[in-house]
């Protein structure tokens, strides 16, 4: 971080590689469109680069600062008049894509609600580890951020997978989720 703040572009590139996935996922799940998510993610890192000298360590991860920038950009995006009027060519369906029905959208929404409720029923530390993992943070990063060992992170993820798979209220929400993707 300190190297990036002194203008080292290689150091900033390393920050980009480490955090771009997390920022993109955060933005994508809020705006729902790949082209818009890519544009806003790019803008997050542009603003972060421009304001890197203002970042001060406050005991939180650099990702928290980036997500704050992303949150503000997403809010600005939805508040803008342009959002209400624009349809970008990137958001048009490719010839290989099919339009999702309103029933599919409603079912996905119910699955997401069920998953969020199930995650909230997990023990606090297991829930923290699972949310960070779901945002794309690597095991070592989660361990460092929470002050636990990487093997403890894997244990929490294993416990989350077992609890989520066994949750009878979540069986329909688990369909289609890559719970086997847990490390």
N, C-alpha and C positions, 0 to 999 in steps of 0.2 A: 504494500500500500504506500509506504513512504517513498519508494522508488517511483511509483506511478505519479505521486503528487509532485515530484521534482521534474516531471516531464519525460520520464522513461517510457517510451511507447511500447517497448517489449513487456514491461511490467503491467501496463494497462491491458495489453493483449492477453496476458495470463489471467487477469481479473475477468476479462470478457469470456474467455474459455471456461473459467470456473463457474461463472454465474449466469451466463446467457440462457442456459436451459431452464434454470429456475425462474428467471424473469419472463421468458417466453411462455412457459406453462401458466404462470400467474396471469399474464395478459390474455392468453388464448382462452382460458376458462371464463374470462369475464366478457370478452368481445365475441367469441364464438366463430370468428372467421380467420383463416390462416393468413391471408394477405394483410388484413388489418393488424393482426397480432405481430406479424413480422415488422410492419412499419412502426408500430408503437414500441416494440422491443428495441429497434434501431434507435428510435428517438430517446428512449431511456438511457442508452449508453452514450449517445451524443451529449445529452444534458449532464450525465454523470462526469464525462470527460471535461466538459466546460466548467463544471463546478467542483471538480475533484479537490481543489485547494480549500474548499469550505468544509470538507469532511473531517470530522474529529472523532476519534475513538471514544465511545461512551459505553463500552462494555457489551455492545451488541455487534453482531456480525455485519459485515459490509453489505450482505444480501438484504438486510432490513432497510438500509438506506436506499438501495436500488428498488426494492418493492414499494417503498414510500413514493419514490419518483414515479414508478409505474402506476400506482394507485391514483395519483394526481393526474397523470396523462389519460388514464382510462376515464376518469370522471370528466375531464375536459372534452374527451372524445364524444361521450354521450351527451354532454351539454351543448355541443356545437350544433349550429344549424346545418352545417355541412353533413353531419352524420344522418340527419333526418331526411336529407334529399339524395344522398349519393348512393350509387350502386356501382362498385368498381368491377371491371372486367374480370379481375381475379376471383371475385365472389360468385360469378356466374358458373353454372355447372359445367364441368368438363364433359365431353361426349361419353366417357366411360362411367360417369357418376349418375346415380338416380336420385331424384328428389325424395327426401324423407317425408313420410306421412305425418299428419298431426298426431295420430295415435302413437307412432314410434317416438316422436318428441315427448309426448306425455309420459310414456312408459320409461323413457330414459330419465326424465325429471323425477319420477317416483323412485327409480333405482338410486339416483343420486341422493335424494332425501333419506332413503332407507340406509344408505351407506354412511351418510353424515351422522345419523342417529346412532348407528352401530358403533362408529368410531368414538362418539361421545360417551358410550357406555364402557369403553376400555379404561383400564387404570391410567392415571394421569401420565406417568412416565412412558408407558407403552403408547399412549395416544400422541405424546409429543414426538417420540421417535418415529411413529408411523406417519404423522403429518409431514415431518421434515423429509422423510424418505419419499413420500408421495410428491413432494415439491421438487424432487430430483437431487436432493443432497446426498453425496456419497457417504458410506458408512463411517469412514474416518472423520469426515467433516462433522457428522452428527455427534460422534463420540467426543470430539474436541469441544463442540459448542455446548454440549450438555455435561461435560466433565465426567464422562464414563468411558469405559474401554470399548473398542470396536466389537469385541466378542459379546459384551453386554448389549450393544445395539442389535446385534444379530439375534440374541435371545429374545429381546423385546419384539422384534419383527416376526420371529417364529411364533411367539405367543399371540401376537395380533392376528397372524394368518389362521392359527387354530381357532381362536375365539370368533373371528369373522366367518370362517367356514362353518362353525357349529351353531351360529346364531340363527334360530328358526325364523325370526322376523326378517332376516336378511337374505334368505335363500333366493328370492327372485332378484334382489339387487346384486348378488354375487355373480349371477349369470353374466358372462361376458367380461368380467374383471379378471385381470391377470394376477390372481393371488399367488400363483406359482412363480411370479416374477420376484417375489420377496427373496432376498439373498438367504 
